[in-house]
């Protein structure tokens, strides 16, 4: 894999943008100004970043209830995403979707989704469309470990494998489904090994190493684009916070476990690796951090002032009257 300064800085910028966006969302929620509740992606940034870095704007992504990171990496602006979390008209869905239902067809985001495993067959369908149209597009479905025991996982992957569809299935295995350890719900905890059942490649990768994710995702996306069919990627990662903002995450995980995973933080890991290998300079990382924080602060200022949609617009943006 060719590692350039441009690649390092681009990956770092995306991860920092996702992290700062999530922390700003958390801050606003805790202040009581955000409706509903949110599931944060803090700790898992390397997965969305490393995979989506290979996609074209017209490629497709389906996501989960923990999907802000995927939306940002695919090209949804922090301003449009944060306003959507606030339920205001500046949001990418005009305030109709909220945290768990961000959509932006212009950049290929077919939706974050509150229904576990539902993005898997949607991505397979998008890939089928791309294959029939011979468009060269690829679809990527992100889902958690809790989704692999749902029917949609089997149905979507089986269809995609049978028809050699251009899709990459990415399991973000953060070890817990809400408060339940994955190892207590599943006998075979190696998700990547399930690929054998469908006759497709399966690969397990360190989801806290953005360069490792980038490398394996590149192979999977290229395989899909060449018409060779799907790949199942399992990225071993960890959410540093609770399942959602109301969950302290302390009753089912030990403090030591959380701290050990934080030591592997992908953002700091890339920075240290880049400095040690002299791929980039400290000042360049500091500049990125400052630029990103300004963008996120500006997005928050807009989101907090934006009005809620009017009741008479409830039927806008539907498929038919």
BAVO-359024 format. One line per field, with one value per residue (C-alpha): chain; x negated, y negated, z; residue in one letter; residue number from 1. Coordinates in Angstrom, 2 decimals. Each point is the difference from the previous one (the first is absolute). Last residue first. Example, Ala and Ser with C-alpha at 12.3 -4.5 7.8 and 13.67 -1.06 7.14 Angstrom:
<nodes>
mol: (A, A)
xx: (-13.67, 1.37)
yy: (1.06, 3.44)
zz: (7.14, 0.66)
type: (s, a)
seq: (2, 1)
</nodes>
This chain:
<nodes>
mol: (A, A, A, A, A, A, A, A, A, A, A, A, A, A, A, A, A, A, A, A, A, A, A, A, A, A, A, A, A, A, A, A, A, A, A, A, A, A, A, A, A, A, A, A, A, A, A, A, A, A, A, A, A, A, A, A, A, A, A, A, A, A, A, A, A, A, A, A, A, A, A, A, A, A, A, A, A, A, A, A, A, A, A, A, A, A, A, A, A, A, A, A, A, A, A, A, A, A, A, A, A, A, A, A, A, A, A, A, A, A, A, A, A, A, A, A, A, A, A, A, A, A, A, A, A, A, A, A, A, A, A, A, A, A, A, A, A, A, A, A, A, A, A, A, A, A, A, A, A, A, A, A, A, A, A, A, A, A, A, A, A, A, A, A, A, A, A, A, A, A, A, A, A, A, A, A, A, A, A, A, A, A, A, A, A, A, A, A, A, A, A, A, A, A, A, A, A, A, A, A, A, A, A, A, A, A, A, A, A, A, A, A, A, A, A, A, A, A, A, A, A, A, A, A, A, A, A, A, A, A, A, A, A, A, A, A, A, A, A, A, A, A, A, A, A, A, A, A, A, A, A, A, A, A, A, A, A, A, A, A, A, A, A, A, A, A, A, A, A, A, A, A, A, A, A, A, A, A, A, A, A, A, A, A, A, A, A, A, A, A, A, A, A, A, A, A, A, A, A, A, A, A, A, A, A, A, A, A, A, A, A, A, A, A, A, A, A, A, A, A, A)
xx: (49.25, -2.94, -3.53, -0.05, -2.24, 2.75, 2.92, -0.80, -0.59, 3.19, -1.35, -2.93, -3.52, -1.95, -2.03, -3.81, -1.79, -1.57, -0.87, -1.74, -2.19, -0.72, -1.22, -2.26, -1.49, -0.51, -1.78, -2.20, -0.86, -1.00, -2.35, -1.72, -0.46, -1.35, -2.53, -1.15, -0.53, -2.09, -2.02, -0.99, -1.59, 0.84, -1.22, -3.02, 0.44, 0.17, 2.22, 2.34, 0.23, 0.74, 2.73, 1.51, 0.17, 1.42, 2.91, 0.42, 0.32, -1.88, -0.53, 3.76, 0.49, -1.98, 1.90, 3.36, -1.08, -1.47, 3.20, 1.91, 2.90, 3.56, 0.97, -2.32, 1.34, 1.37, 3.13, 2.15, -2.20, 0.38, -1.79, -2.46, -3.23, -3.35, 1.65, -2.33, -1.44, -0.68, 0.79, 1.59, 0.04, 2.28, -0.82, 2.38, -0.26, -2.68, 1.45, -3.18, 1.58, 0.67, -3.59, -1.23, 2.19, -1.22, -3.69, 0.29, 1.88, -2.91, -2.55, 2.15, 0.91, -3.67, -0.84, 2.79, -1.24, 2.65, 2.18, -2.64, 1.01, 1.91, 0.45, 2.64, -0.04, 3.21, 1.47, 3.04, -0.76, -3.66, 0.92, 0.99, -3.69, -0.04, 2.40, -2.37, 2.22, 1.22, 2.24, 1.94, 2.12, -2.34, -3.12, 1.65, 0.15, 3.49, 0.39, 1.07, -1.43, -3.59, -3.36, -0.59, 0.19, 0.48, 1.07, -0.69, 1.78, -1.50, 2.24, -0.41, 2.45, -1.22, 3.60, -0.17, -2.29, 2.27, 3.09, -1.67, -1.37, 3.40, 1.95, -2.52, -0.46, 3.68, 0.94, -1.71, -2.86, -2.65, 1.75, -1.20, -3.59, 0.68, 0.81, -1.57, 1.16, -2.12, 1.29, -2.19, 0.66, -1.39, 3.18, 0.82, 3.71, 0.82, -3.09, 0.72, 3.61, -1.14, -2.45, 2.80, 2.05, -2.89, -0.47, 3.68, -0.34, -2.74, 1.44, 2.79, -2.39, 1.35, 2.80, -1.03, -1.49, -2.66, 1.04, -0.63, -3.04, -1.11, -1.29, 3.02, 2.27, -0.44, 1.81, -0.40, 2.45, -1.31, -0.85, 3.03, 1.91, 2.51, -2.17, -0.22, -1.55, -3.56, 0.76, 0.36, 3.73, -0.53, 0.22, -3.11, -1.67, 0.86, -1.73, -3.09, -0.04, 0.60, -2.71, -2.45, 0.32, 1.11, -2.92, -0.30, -2.30, 2.57, 2.87, -2.04, -1.02, 3.58, 1.17, 0.46, 3.66, -1.40, -1.36, 0.47, -2.57, 0.17, -2.57, 0.80, -2.57, -2.66, -1.12, -3.50, -0.16, 3.33, -1.71, -2.82, 2.07, 3.11, -2.14, -2.56, 2.66, 1.07, -1.14, 2.73, 2.88, 2.81, 3.59, 2.38, 3.14, 3.21, -0.05, -3.22, -0.11, -0.30, -3.62, -1.01, 1.23, -2.06, -3.17, 0.58, 0.53, -3.23, -1.83, 1.44, -1.00, -3.49, -0.53, 1.39, -2.10, -3.08, 0.45, 0.49, -3.01, -2.26, 0.93, -0.70, -3.27, -1.31, 1.08, -1.57, -3.23, -0.22, 0.20, -0.05, 1.36)
yy: (-13.37, 2.21, 0.86, -2.20, -3.05, -2.30, 1.59, -1.51, -3.46, -1.43, 0.82, -2.37, 1.39, -0.94, -3.18, -0.25, -1.91, 2.98, 1.71, -3.07, -0.53, 3.70, 0.09, -2.98, 1.77, 3.15, -1.90, -1.85, 3.26, 1.55, -2.84, 0.11, 3.76, -0.11, -2.67, 2.01, 3.05, -2.00, -1.58, 3.43, 0.94, 2.73, 3.39, -0.18, 3.67, -0.94, -2.99, 2.04, 2.85, -2.42, -1.75, 3.25, 1.39, -3.21, 0.21, 3.77, 0.05, 3.10, -1.34, -0.61, 3.76, 0.67, -2.75, 1.54, 3.44, -1.36, -1.87, 3.26, 0.38, 1.08, -2.58, -2.77, -0.94, -3.31, 0.54, -3.08, -1.17, 3.29, 3.34, -1.50, -1.84, 1.26, 2.11, 2.78, 1.52, 3.32, -0.55, 3.01, -0.22, 2.19, -0.25, -0.17, 0.91, 0.27, -2.74, -2.08, -2.64, 2.57, 1.26, -3.60, -0.78, 3.08, -0.65, -3.64, 0.98, 2.20, -2.81, -2.76, 2.12, 0.75, -3.68, -1.03, 2.26, 0.06, 2.31, 2.72, 2.20, 3.23, 1.07, 2.12, 0.90, 1.40, 3.49, -0.80, 2.31, -0.96, -3.62, 1.10, 0.04, -3.81, -0.08, 1.82, 0.14, 3.51, 0.95, -3.27, -1.70, 0.01, -0.69, -3.13, -1.51, -1.38, -3.64, -1.44, 2.72, 0.11, 1.08, -3.08, 2.14, -2.50, 2.49, -1.28, 1.61, -1.03, -0.01, 0.48, 2.91, 3.46, 1.28, 2.81, -2.00, -3.05, 2.13, 1.93, -3.20, -1.68, 3.00, 1.06, -3.46, -0.89, 2.98, -1.40, 1.74, -2.11, -3.24, -0.08, -0.12, -3.41, -1.07, -1.91, 0.78, -1.08, -0.27, -0.23, -1.85, 1.09, -1.17, 3.24, -0.86, 3.54, 0.10, -3.37, 0.99, 3.27, -1.97, -2.26, 3.07, 1.57, -3.28, 0.03, 3.67, -0.95, -3.33, 1.75, 1.81, -1.76, -2.46, -3.55, -0.75, -2.28, -0.62, 0.52, -2.27, -0.27, -3.57, -1.64, 2.65, -1.55, 1.81, -0.19, 2.15, 0.87, -3.50, -1.85, 0.91, -2.77, -3.03, -1.07, 3.30, -1.34, -2.35, -3.78, 0.34, 1.12, 3.31, -0.67, 3.16, -1.23, -3.31, 1.97, 1.92, -2.99, -2.09, 2.89, 0.39, 3.36, 1.30, 3.74, -0.40, -2.26, 2.43, 3.01, -1.78, -1.02, 3.60, 1.61, 0.91, 1.81, -0.59, 0.48, -1.38, -0.31, -1.03, -3.21, -2.06, 2.59, 2.32, 0.93, -2.41, 1.52, 3.05, -1.56, -2.88, 1.96, 2.55, -2.37, -2.04, 2.78, -1.53, -2.65, 1.08, -1.39, 1.24, -2.93, -0.93, -1.81, -3.78, -2.06, -3.11, 1.69, -1.06, 3.67, 0.27, -3.00, 1.40, 3.47, -1.49, -1.97, 3.17, 1.84, -2.70, -0.22, 3.74, 0.12, -2.98, 1.48, 3.27, -1.78, -2.27, 2.89, 1.99, -3.00, -0.77, 3.53, 0.25, -3.34, 0.96, 3.12, 3.68, 2.38, 3.40)
zz: (-3.50, -1.03, 1.05, 3.10, 0.41, 1.33, 1.84, 3.39, -1.45, 1.57, 3.47, -0.45, 0.24, 3.16, -0.17, -0.35, 2.76, 1.78, -3.27, -1.42, 3.07, 0.19, -3.59, 0.67, 3.03, -2.09, -2.77, 2.50, 1.74, -3.32, -0.91, 3.40, -0.12, -3.54, 0.94, 3.01, -2.22, -2.44, 2.82, 1.29, -3.32, -2.50, -1.27, 2.32, 1.01, 3.69, -0.75, -2.20, 2.51, 2.85, -1.98, -1.23, 3.55, 1.43, -2.40, 0.23, 3.80, 1.16, 3.53, 0.08, -0.34, 3.16, 1.84, -0.87, 1.17, 3.24, 0.80, -0.29, -2.40, 0.83, 2.61, -1.19, -3.42, 1.29, -2.11, -0.61, -2.87, -1.86, 0.11, 2.46, -0.83, -1.30, -2.68, -1.02, -3.18, -1.67, -3.68, -1.69, -3.78, -2.13, -3.71, -2.93, -3.68, -2.66, -2.21, -0.15, 2.22, 2.71, 0.01, 0.05, 3.00, 1.87, -0.69, 0.99, 3.14, 1.01, -0.35, 1.50, 3.01, 0.65, -0.43, 2.37, 2.79, 2.74, -2.07, 0.07, -2.94, -0.62, -3.62, -1.71, -3.67, -1.53, -0.25, 2.09, 2.93, -0.25, 0.78, 3.49, 0.91, -0.04, 2.95, 2.32, 3.09, -0.74, 2.91, -0.04, 2.66, 2.99, -2.10, -1.39, 3.48, 0.73, 1.07, -3.39, -2.23, 1.21, -1.42, -2.19, -3.15, -2.81, -2.66, -3.49, -2.96, -3.33, -3.08, -3.73, -0.43, -0.90, -0.43, 2.57, 2.29, 0.06, 0.61, 2.83, 1.51, 0.13, 1.23, 2.63, 1.51, -0.37, 2.14, 3.07, 1.79, -1.76, 0.95, 3.61, -1.21, -1.53, -3.53, -2.88, -3.54, -2.96, -3.57, -3.09, -3.25, -3.35, -1.74, -1.75, 0.44, 1.10, 2.22, 1.59, 0.71, 1.56, 2.14, 1.21, 0.87, 1.89, 1.87, 0.99, 1.01, 2.49, 1.17, 1.90, 2.34, 3.14, -0.70, 0.97, -3.39, -1.41, -3.54, -3.65, 0.08, -3.61, 0.15, -1.63, 1.55, 3.47, 2.79, 3.78, 1.92, 3.45, 1.23, -1.28, -3.13, -0.61, 0.75, -3.61, -0.96, -0.33, 2.88, -0.45, 0.68, 3.58, 1.85, 2.14, -1.26, -3.49, 0.75, 1.02, -3.28, -2.29, 1.71, 0.28, -3.78, -1.41, -2.06, 0.47, 3.03, 1.66, -0.52, 1.09, 3.19, 0.81, -0.30, 3.38, -0.74, -3.03, -3.48, -3.70, -2.43, -3.78, -2.59, -1.89, 1.91, -0.69, 2.76, 1.16, 2.96, 1.08, 1.47, 2.01, 1.34, 0.96, 1.82, 1.51, 1.80, 2.38, 3.30, 0.22, -2.24, 2.15, 0.26, 0.46, 1.91, -0.79, -0.20, 0.43, 2.20, 3.40, 0.59, -0.01, -3.58, -1.08, 1.55, -1.45, -3.45, 0.38, 1.04, -2.98, -2.45, 1.50, -0.40, -3.55, -1.09, 1.67, -1.88, -3.31, 0.50, 0.98, -3.09, -2.22, 1.80, -0.40, -3.64, -0.94, 1.79, -2.11, 0.85, -2.94, 1.00)
type: (x, x, x, x, x, x, x, x, x, x, x, x, x, x, x, x, x, x, x, x, x, x, x, x, x, x, x, x, x, x, x, x, x, x, x, x, x, x, x, x, x, x, x, x, x, x, x, x, x, x, x, x, x, x, x, x, x, x, x, x, x, x, x, x, x, x, x, x, x, x, x, x, x, x, x, x, x, x, x, x, x, x, x, x, x, x, x, x, x, x, x, x, x, x, x, x, x, x, x, x, x, x, x, x, x, x, x, x, x, x, x, x, x, x, x, x, x, x, x, x, x, x, x, x, x, x, x, x, x, x, x, x, x, x, x, x, x, x, x, x, x, x, x, x, x, x, x, x, x, x, x, x, x, x, x, x, x, x, x, x, x, x, x, x, x, x, x, x, x, x, x, x, x, x, x, x, x, x, x, x, x, x, x, x, x, x, x, x, x, x, x, x, x, x, x, x, x, x, x, x, x, x, x, x, x, x, x, x, x, x, x, x, x, x, x, x, x, x, x, x, x, x, x, x, x, x, x, x, x, x, x, x, x, x, x, x, x, x, x, x, x, x, x, x, x, x, x, x, x, x, x, x, x, x, x, x, x, x, x, x, x, x, x, x, x, x, x, x, x, x, x, x, x, x, x, x, x, x, x, x, x, x, x, x, x, x, x, x, x, x, x, x, x, x, x, x, x, x, x, x, x, x, x, x, x, x, x, x, x, x, x, x, x, x, x, x, x, x, x, x, x)
seq: (321, 320, 319, 318, 317, 316, 315, 314, 313, 312, 311, 310, 309, 308, 307, 306, 305, 304, 303, 302, 301, 300, 299, 298, 297, 296, 295, 294, 293, 292, 291, 290, 289, 288, 287, 286, 285, 284, 283, 282, 281, 280, 279, 278, 277, 276, 275, 274, 273, 272, 271, 270, 269, 268, 267, 266, 265, 264, 263, 262, 261, 260, 259, 258, 257, 256, 255, 254, 253, 252, 251, 250, 249, 248, 247, 246, 245, 244, 243, 242, 241, 240, 239, 238, 237, 236, 235, 234, 233, 232, 231, 230, 229, 228, 227, 226, 225, 224, 223, 222, 221, 220, 219, 218, 217, 216, 215, 214, 213, 212, 211, 210, 209, 208, 207, 206, 205, 204, 203, 202, 201, 200, 199, 198, 197, 196, 195, 194, 193, 192, 191, 190, 189, 188, 187, 186, 185, 184, 183, 182, 181, 180, 179, 178, 177, 176, 175, 174, 173, 172, 171, 170, 169, 168, 167, 166, 165, 164, 163, 162, 161, 160, 159, 158, 157, 156, 155, 154, 153, 152, 151, 150, 149, 148, 147, 146, 145, 144, 143, 142, 141, 140, 139, 138, 137, 136, 135, 134, 133, 132, 131, 130, 129, 128, 127, 126, 125, 124, 123, 122, 121, 120, 119, 118, 117, 116, 115, 114, 113, 112, 111, 110, 109, 108, 107, 106, 105, 104, 103, 102, 101, 100, 99, 98, 97, 96, 95, 94, 93, 92, 91, 90, 89, 88, 87, 86, 85, 84, 83, 82, 81, 80, 79, 78, 77, 76, 75, 74, 73, 72, 71, 70, 69, 68, 67, 66, 65, 64, 63, 62, 61, 60, 59, 58, 57, 56, 55, 54, 53, 52, 51, 50, 49, 48, 47, 46, 45, 44, 43, 42, 41, 40, 39, 38, 37, 36, 35, 34, 33, 32, 31, 30, 29, 28, 27, 26, 25, 24, 23, 22, 21, 20, 19, 18, 17, 16, 15, 14, 13, 12, 11, 10, 9, 8, 7, 6, 5, 4, 3, 2, 1)
</nodes>
